[in-house]
Amino acid sequence: MAGVALLGVHPCGQLASRRPSADRMWTMELSGRILIVDDDAEFARMLGEFLGRQGFLTSFADSGRSALQKLEAETPDLIVLDIMMPDLDGLEALRRIRIDRDLPIIMVTARGQPADRILGLELGADDYLAKPFDPAELAARIRAVLRRLRQAFRPRDPVRIGPLTLTPSAMTAAVRGREVRLTPAEFMVLEALAGQPGVELSRAALTERALGRPLTPYDRSLDTHVSNLRRKLGLAPELGAEIRAIRGGGYSFTLSDGAG
């Protein structure tokens, strides 16, 4: 991909983005296997060549439907998923993948509206990049996600924090015994917050700690992950814990009096 600094728009303007919680074997031996889902064959080829030179193993699907079929036969460590595709677009593919699979997904999109990106995050994407983008930035984000997963899956006992129980070795959470299914990014945000009850973390610090990358201007991915956590966990003061927004931009995991 010599001479190509940015990857993005096709000349014709056509843009290319769980298994049950007990089945987490893909996380134990992360090898850097990346599934690229994009209907733009030239874009996918160039991106695959670049990631290959970065040490990743790549495979390809040219539509959301073909990606779902490929996932029946193989389990990549991470998916790079385009939104605008024929047959089955990336958002619908993402929704279907998240029904029974937890593997990390980075969404790539040329849609300029923040609402489209937020929708992708709400449906379960772990991160997103807008086209055109520097492929080195995508490689850096892939490394950050896989590095955080490797760290999360070091053998550790379950941790109880108020009404919340975190099991890092399975990347699962439970509230008063009720298991809650989380994406990898959501779990890492929750672990970073709950690991320091009462500590106020800025959005920049939490993005670095949980997502493994710097906070960028107009980046709402962290806020969407927190919103998803609040909705899924259903935490409230009467349950003994909650995730609070702090003045100036940030969050804190707060235990109520008597929780422990």
C-alpha atoms as one frame of an Amber mdcrd trajectory, in Angstrom:
protein
   0.000   0.000   0.000   2.964   2.223  -0.727   2.057   5.832  -1.216  -1.361
   5.460   0.408  -1.664   7.600   3.533  -5.406   7.554   4.000  -7.981   4.892
   3.295 -11.520   5.920   2.586 -13.694   6.806  -0.343 -14.006   4.568  -3.376
 -13.685   6.520  -6.663 -17.354   5.859  -7.375 -18.378   7.089  -3.946 -19.522
   3.622  -2.786 -18.286   3.288   0.758 -17.656   0.437   2.564 -18.508  -0.947
   9.205 -21.799 -13.822  20.747 -21.155 -16.627  21.489 -22.640 -17.283  24.959
 -20.567 -15.805  27.774 -19.203 -19.223  28.735 -17.577 -19.611  25.317 -14.622
 -17.246  25.588 -11.796 -19.389  24.209 -11.041 -16.858  21.467  -9.801 -14.480
  24.120  -7.268 -16.834  25.654  -4.857 -16.997  22.716  -5.209 -13.749  20.824
  -3.144 -14.100  17.671  -4.185 -10.957  15.836  -6.648 -12.576  13.425  -8.670
  -9.745  11.868 -11.830 -10.129   9.787 -12.275  -7.155   7.427 -15.889  -6.698
   6.304 -16.218  -4.256   3.403 -17.831  -4.402  -0.024 -15.060  -2.275  -1.564
 -12.625  -4.997  -2.657  -9.756  -2.615  -3.407 -10.115  -0.838  -0.069 -10.214
  -4.174   1.770  -7.186  -5.471  -0.145  -5.071  -2.411   0.631  -6.115  -2.435
   4.271  -5.386  -6.158   4.509  -1.923  -5.686   3.011  -1.128  -2.911   5.480
  -2.349  -4.884   8.498  -0.444  -7.918   7.225   2.775  -5.918   7.273   1.909
  -4.966  10.849   1.861  -8.632  11.826  -1.889  -9.327  11.692  -3.557 -12.233
   9.916  -6.475 -11.016   7.821  -9.527 -12.571   6.204 -12.306 -10.888   4.267
 -16.063 -10.713   3.773 -17.741  -8.448   1.228 -21.109  -7.996   2.946 -22.740
  -8.281   6.320 -24.401 -11.515   5.272 -21.150 -13.122   4.127 -19.530 -12.002
   7.392 -22.199 -13.830   9.394 -21.624 -16.954   7.302 -17.866 -16.729   7.781
 -18.296 -16.417  11.543 -20.009 -19.805  11.562 -16.724 -21.361  10.413 -14.092
 -19.207  12.119 -13.675 -16.953  15.118 -11.412 -13.944  14.541  -9.899 -11.965
  17.386 -11.434  -8.729  16.084 -13.726  -7.520  13.293 -13.266  -4.334  11.263
 -16.820  -3.656  10.078 -17.984  -1.135   7.498 -21.492   0.310   7.709 -22.519
   1.062   4.123 -22.789  -2.276   2.314 -25.396  -3.900   0.081 -27.282  -7.076
   0.949 -26.956  -6.550   4.711 -25.469  -3.322   6.038 -22.951  -3.094   8.843
 -25.391  -1.899  11.492 -27.735  -4.845  10.967 -24.770  -7.236  10.823 -23.504
  -5.743  14.077 -26.885  -6.222  15.729 -27.003  -9.870  14.671 -23.405 -10.552
  15.709 -24.077  -9.176  19.166 -26.961 -11.595  19.710 -24.525 -14.374  20.581
 -20.953 -13.134  20.134 -18.768 -10.908  22.269 -15.661 -10.505  20.118 -14.438
  -6.909  19.695 -15.653  -4.900  16.723 -14.234  -1.667  15.325 -16.686   0.102
  13.046 -15.477   2.149  10.080 -17.811   4.541   8.338 -17.926   7.434   5.903
 -21.188   8.657   7.338 -20.513  12.040   8.821 -23.410  12.194  11.231 -22.435
  11.566  14.863 -25.796   9.858  15.350 -24.723   7.049  12.991 -21.573   6.421
  14.989 -23.428   6.572  18.290 -25.967   4.079  16.959 -23.150   1.695  16.085
 -21.709   2.017  19.592 -25.148   1.537  21.131 -25.569  -1.653  19.088 -22.306
  -2.977  20.493 -19.322  -1.677  18.516 -16.252  -1.250  20.704 -14.789   1.662
  18.752 -15.140   3.501  15.459 -13.111   5.353  12.849 -14.452   7.705  10.194
 -13.284   7.360   6.584 -10.922   8.468   5.248  -8.491   7.387   7.974  -4.817
   6.670   8.411  -4.447   2.872   8.435  -1.758   3.270  11.084  -4.439   4.705
  13.389  -6.620   1.639  12.820  -3.662  -0.652  13.536  -2.990   1.276  16.745
  -6.596   0.888  17.863  -6.580  -2.821  17.057  -3.423  -3.255  19.139  -4.969
  -1.268  21.995  -8.083  -3.458  22.048  -6.139  -6.728  21.878  -3.622  -5.541
  24.484  -6.401  -4.660  26.898  -8.014  -8.047  26.304  -4.770  -9.871  27.025
  -4.406  -7.938  30.260  -8.016  -8.562  31.223  -7.704 -12.294  30.713  -4.752
 -12.852  32.999  -5.880 -15.420  35.612  -7.678 -13.487  38.347 -10.370 -14.378
  40.839 -13.818 -12.766  40.672 -13.998  -9.396  42.412 -17.033  -8.216  44.389
 -17.600  -4.467  44.615 -20.839  -3.623  46.376 -23.679  -5.338  44.465 -21.395
  -5.889  41.480 -19.303  -8.981  40.777 -16.663  -8.855  38.035 -15.078 -12.000
  36.609 -12.146 -10.783  34.506 -11.131 -14.245  33.298 -14.510 -14.544  31.547
 -15.081 -10.807  31.067 -18.502 -11.055  32.682 -20.364  -8.972  35.236 -23.249
  -9.695  37.582 -25.466  -7.421  39.680 -26.724  -9.202  42.801 -26.259 -12.505
  41.006 -27.909 -11.413  37.746 -25.437 -11.908  34.905 -25.121  -8.982  32.531
 -23.711  -9.425  29.037 -21.189  -6.769  28.092 -19.030  -6.058  25.087 -15.245
  -6.109  25.664 -15.091  -2.307  25.684 -17.995  -2.015  28.115 -16.365  -4.495
  30.483 -13.064  -2.637  30.408 -14.770   0.698  31.118 -16.688  -0.874  33.999
 -13.577  -2.525  35.432 -11.657   0.756  35.306 -14.447   2.599  37.129 -15.451
  -0.076  39.654 -11.828  -0.866  40.455 -11.574   2.550  42.119 -14.874   3.206
  43.902 -15.441   6.872  44.640 -12.527   8.039  42.468 -13.449  10.643  39.885
 -11.918   9.795  36.500 -11.848  12.335  33.696 -13.022  11.287  30.255  -9.429
  11.513  29.016  -8.050   9.353  31.830 -10.820   6.788  31.494 -10.403   6.571
  27.716  -6.675   5.951  28.148  -7.168   3.389  30.909 -10.138   1.477  29.539
  -9.842   1.859  25.768  -6.064   2.101  25.585  -5.942   5.222  23.422  -6.043
   9.000  23.785  -9.334  10.849  23.847  -9.856  12.690  20.552 -11.957  15.802
  19.856 -15.695  15.119  19.439 -15.154  11.489  20.518 -18.328  10.237  22.219
 -17.476   6.539  22.307 -16.708   6.521  26.044 -19.963   8.304  26.873 -21.921
   5.791  24.806 -20.219   2.862  26.558 -21.112   4.391  29.930 -24.702   4.934
  28.784 -24.874   1.274  27.730 -23.485   0.182  31.108 -26.064   2.203  33.010
 -28.865   0.708  30.925 -27.632  -2.887  31.156 -26.574  -2.898  34.808 -29.553
  -0.987  36.145 -27.445   0.348  39.000 -29.045   2.876  41.343 -28.439   4.139
  44.883 -31.094   1.762  46.211 -29.073  -1.144  44.759 -25.950   0.051  46.519
 -23.981   1.517  43.606 -24.221   3.797  40.603 -22.105   5.363  37.876 -22.168
   9.124  38.330 -21.197  11.847  35.893 -18.818  14.368  37.426 -18.631  18.088
  36.868 -16.144  19.006  34.177 -16.521  15.760  32.222 -15.870  12.345  33.664
 -17.349   9.525  35.702 -17.180   7.854  39.099 -18.366   4.467  40.376 -20.003
   5.290  43.697 -21.018   2.910  46.464 -23.921   3.812  48.723 -23.513   3.816
  52.495 -23.386   0.263  53.784 -22.565  -1.260  50.387 -19.571  -3.508  50.255
